[in-house]
């Protein structure tokens, strides 16, 4: 039996490697995705991050509204709604500012123009302090 020609052997190995490359690449990506998902080291999906940001903003607004209701002495205030009140009106203003900044970050990720932070803070404070008919 004759020995194989080295050039043909190299060509055959190269062709097999080229044929297997897409499959190997997909397998490596799949394993990487699974590993990052299991360890929690992977970046959260945009949808999950948006949902968490939205939920956080809603929670902050509900806390602010509950605090305003308590300050007004409204009847629908219950112990279940109790939250630690901001230290001062400056604290409430800072919380609203943080909500607006977080909203601007979300708008930027979605490709929308940012809101004027100061104007939006004033608008939201007026709506919170003025009640349901203020905006």
N, C-alpha and C positions, 0 to 999 in steps of 0.2 A: 504494500500500500504506500502511495506517495505522500509526502508531507504537504500540508496545506500551504498555499502561497501566502506569505505574511501580509502583502498588500490587500488581498481579498479578505483576510481575517480582520484586519483593521477596519476595512470598509464595512463589513458585516456588523461588527461591534458598534461602529459609529451610527449606522442606520437604525439598529435596535435601540440605541440610547436616544436618538432623536425621536423615534416613535414613542418611547416611554416618557419623554420629558413632560408633555402636558398632563399626563396622569399623575406623575410624581409631584408636579407643581400643585395640582388640585389637592392631593392627599396632604401635602405639607400645610397648605392653607387651612384645610379642614381641621387638622390636628391643632394648629395654632389657635383657631377660633374656639375649639373645645377647651383647650388649656386656659386661655384667657377668660372664658366664661366660667369655668369651675373655680378659678382662683379669685375671681372678682377683680382682677387686675385690668380687665378690658374696659374700654371707654363705654359709657352707657349709650344706648341708642338715642338719637335726637328726639324721638317720640317720648321715650321714658323721661328724658331730661326736661322736656317741655311740660310733661304732666306733673313732675315734681315741682317745677318752678311755679306752675299755675296753682297747684294745691297750696304751696307755701304762701303765695300772694293772697289767695282766698282766706286762708287761716289768719293772716295778719289783718286783713280788712275786717273779718268777723270779730277779732279781738278788739280792734279800734272801735267798731260800732257798739260792741257790748260795753266798753268803757264809757263811751259817750252817753249811752242810755242810762248807765248807772249814775253818771254825773248829773244828768237831767232829772233823775229820780223817777223814771218812767215805770209804770206798773208791771210791764212784762219782764222785768229784771228778776232772775231767779238765781239761787246759789249755784246751780249747775253752769250758768253762763259766766260765773265769776272768773276773772283773770286779774293778774297783778296789774294795776293801773300804771301808766307811765309816770315817771318821777315828776315831770312837769310838762307843760304844753310844748316845750322844746323837744321833749322826748317823743311825743306824738308826732310832731313835725318831722323828726328824724326817721321815725318808722315809716311814715308815708313816703318820705324821700327815698328810702331804701326800696320800697315797693316800686316806685316809679323808675329808679335806676335798673332794677331787675327786669322790669317790663321793657325798658329800652334795650337791654342786652338781648332779650328774647326777640324784639323787633329787628335788631341788627342781624341776628342769626337767620331770620326769615326774609332778609333783604328789604325790610321796610325802613323808612326814615325815622330817626329817633324823635321823641317828643321833647319840647322845651321843659327841662326838669322843674325849674322854678314855677313856671306857669301851671304845669300839671299838678305840682304839690299844692299850690294855692287852690286850684279847681277842686281837687279831691278833699282838701280840708274844708272848703266851703260846703261841699256836698255832705260831708260827714257831720259837720257842726250845724248845718242849716236844715238837716232832715231830708226827707224823701222829695220834697218839692223844690229843692235847690239844685237841680241839675239832672 
